[in-house]
């Protein structure tokens, strides 16, 4: 595949592997992939090299992923403000973190909050650095912000941008050292909503693909980790008020019916192979705490693998800020245990 962005060495880094391959190795790979596919059809239990668009069985049951370095943090390389849209209109940027490891790495796409109208990737910098130092490739996304008036991106576009970032990272898995079937998405507040929706609606082909990624590449992920996030746009923030819902759909969504259609709580029975980690602080607003609990209850009614954690004393947006380091420290053991399980590793 022709490269559509500067190679890693142009960014001041050393590439981890060559992108060239001989004809004979390509032929061998094609034969091997065909045999693997036949075996998978016969046994019905093999995972593909890429995550399925909408997995119906937990990928943690099928294949183990490279292990994180939770007990021994390491250095990482950092690329700031990578442009994901050199071939498209508009500009979507992300910070890229590449861990110091020889093997391929699991990966996380980070999604900031800000009520869909504000915020930046700075909100997810602390948690991005944490997971990069523990062996994850991290793409900290800054999506285009919606506008409450006039033309501009809507929430549907933002969900598409998160899915596009997943495709972008998977498409460059060899260049960045990513294990392509070991990817996940994490977000806080509105970013948690976008992360959940992007994961659960991975089977949809109607959401926009605005960044420089092949739309045929899978946007499927192995796990999703929404923090202090709304899950039902009909209830939050209007608590079921039709006038508030109508205003929301007119200002931030693409019209009537979209609040129901896009809300993660209405899709918990889809993509059951995606494991979920839901976390909320008990010093957050009552509405957000209730949203998190309702999402957990909805998932409990399905066969989905999920974990739900409430952090005593933690405020909204505790994933960022020096003042919230203690609350992150309280959350991380639960999050690490979840990640070890969903990546096919044993719990600590």
Secondary structure, 3 states (H helix, E strand, C coil): CCCCCCCHHHHCCCCCCCCCCCHHHHHHHHHHHHHHHHHHHHHCCCCCCCCCCCCCCCHHHCCCCCCCCCCCCCCEEEEEEEECCCCCCCCCEEEEEEECCCCCEEEEEEECCCCCCCCCHHHHHHHHHHHHCCCCEEEEEECCCCCCCCCCCCHHHHHHHHHHHHHHHHHCHHHHCEEEEEEEEEEECHHHHHHHHHHHCCCCCCCCCCCCCCCCCCCCCCEEEEECCCCCCCCCCCCCCHHHHHHHHHHCCCCCCHHHHHCHHHHCCCCCCCEEEEEEECCCCHHHHHHHHHHHHHHHCCCCCEEEEEECCCCCCCCCCHHHHHHHHHHHHHHHHHHHHHCCCCCC
